[in-house]
Amino acid sequence: MNICDGIIEKTEKKLAVWKSRGGVVLINAVLDSSPTYVMSLFPTPDKVVKILDNLSRNFLRQGNKIEKSFNLVKWITVQQSKKFGGLGVRNLKLQNKSLLKKRLWRFAQEEHSLWKEVILRKYGQKGQRYTNEVSDTYGVGA
């Protein structure tokens, strides 16, 4: 099982527990807790974002009902901020990009952090760019 399968499975389990309660708040709580850390470290494949969005969409649409129902609002509208007439469900692709950019910003800002030292030792530094090829397995479990 890879990391993406784990995220999807965790999300499915959490949504199943909350299925009888329903609500946008619960969707955001589940989507915040499960994939957020991984999304801050790795680009999330479009396929995974699509699956997570489908889980959330189905949960919002059906709640605790078993029978199929119809979408009453476009998903893009559901993802809009409440201030602009949406329901405030997070856009996972946008959240992933934001978290990765935050990580990059922290890398540039933090002087002495362990994770920055590991990255610099593993990949090196050329001027202002970190572009050296990997030369050893420093920091990688065998």
ChimeraX attribute file (.defattr): number of C-alpha atoms within 10 A of each C-alpha:
attribute: neighborCount
match mode: 1-to-1
recipient: residues
	/A:1	5
	/A:2	6
	/A:3	10
	/A:4	16
	/A:5	11
	/A:6	13
	/A:7	18
	/A:8	17
	/A:9	14
	/A:10	17
	/A:11	21
	/A:12	17
	/A:13	12
	/A:14	17
	/A:15	22
	/A:16	15
	/A:17	9
	/A:18	16
	/A:19	18
	/A:20	13
	/A:21	11
	/A:22	16
	/A:23	14
	/A:24	16
	/A:25	12
	/A:26	19
	/A:27	22
	/A:28	14
	/A:29	13
	/A:30	20
	/A:31	22
	/A:32	15
	/A:33	12
	/A:34	17
	/A:35	21
	/A:36	16
	/A:37	12
	/A:38	16
	/A:39	20
	/A:40	19
	/A:41	14
	/A:42	12
	/A:43	13
	/A:44	18
	/A:45	12
	/A:46	11
	/A:47	10
	/A:48	16
	/A:49	17
	/A:50	13
	/A:51	13
	/A:52	20
	/A:53	19
	/A:54	13
	/A:55	18
	/A:56	24
	/A:57	18
	/A:58	15
	/A:59	23
	/A:60	18
	/A:61	18
	/A:62	18
	/A:63	18
	/A:64	14
	/A:65	11
	/A:66	7
	/A:67	6
	/A:68	9
	/A:69	10
	/A:70	8
	/A:71	12
	/A:72	8
	/A:73	11
	/A:74	10
	/A:75	17
	/A:76	11
	/A:77	15
	/A:78	20
	/A:79	16
	/A:80	16
	/A:81	13
	/A:82	12
	/A:83	8
	/A:84	9
	/A:85	11
	/A:86	16
	/A:87	18
	/A:88	17
	/A:89	24
	/A:90	18
	/A:91	15
	/A:92	22
	/A:93	17
	/A:94	9
	/A:95	16
	/A:96	23
	/A:97	16
	/A:98	14
	/A:99	19
	/A:100	17
	/A:101	14
	/A:102	13
	/A:103	14
	/A:104	13
	/A:105	11
	/A:106	13
	/A:107	16
	/A:108	11
	/A:109	9
	/A:110	10
	/A:111	10
	/A:112	9
	/A:113	10
	/A:114	10
	/A:115	11
	/A:116	15
	/A:117	14
	/A:118	14
	/A:119	15
	/A:120	13
	/A:121	15
	/A:122	18
	/A:123	17
	/A:124	17
	/A:125	13
	/A:126	9
	/A:127	7
	/A:128	7
	/A:129	8
	/A:130	12
	/A:131	11
	/A:132	12
	/A:133	9
	/A:134	11
	/A:135	10
	/A:136	10
	/A:137	9
	/A:138	12
	/A:139	11
	/A:140	8
	/A:141	5
	/A:142	4
